[in-house]
Amino acid sequence: MIHIHWIDRGGKATQPPDPDYPYGIDVDLTGGRTPFCETALPYPAKRLGYFTVACDLCGFTAM
């Protein structure tokens, strides 16, 4: 199971989402490791902040 947690920084975006990527972009944090897990994150984010992502299966974590 992949756990996602939002950390809100309290600010609002000053620019709209990139119109070239209306559904976001894929970000590969695996560094070439396989196998790997993946999940979608809410896009665009409601405000400025961070997502923390942690996977129970592979043990990977990211912010």
N, C-alpha and C positions, 0 to 999 in steps of 0.2 A: 504494500500500500504506500502511496506517495502522499505525504502531508505537505500542505501549502499554508503558509501563514503570512498575512499582510501586516507590515509595519508602516503605519501612517506617519509621514513627516509633517503633516498639517498644512502644506502649501498647495496651491492650485497651479496647474500647468499654464504657462504663458503662451504656448503655441499649440495649434491643433495637431492631431495625429498626422503622420506622414501620409498624404493621399496616394503615394505610390505603393503603400503597404496597408490597405484598409483593414486587413485582418491580422496585422502584426507580422513579425518575421521569426523564423526558426533560429534559435541560439543553441549551438552545440557546446556544452560544457564538459564533454566526456574526455577531451584530450586524446581521442583515438582509442579509448578503452572499449572493449566489447566483452561480454554483452553489456547493454545499457538499457536503462528505463527511460520513458519519456511521458510528459503530460503537457496539456495546454494550460496556459495561465490566462486569467481574465484580461481582455484588451479592449479598449484602452483602460488603464488603471483609473480609478475614480479621482485620485489626487496624487501628489508626489509621495513617493515612499519606496519600499522594498518588499520583495517577496522572499521568504525563506522557503526552501524546498528540501525535504528529507525523504529518502526512500528506505523503507524497511527491508526490501528485498536485496538491494545491492549495497546499502550502507552509504550511498552518496549523499552529500549535503551541499547546498549552495545558497548564496544570498545575492 
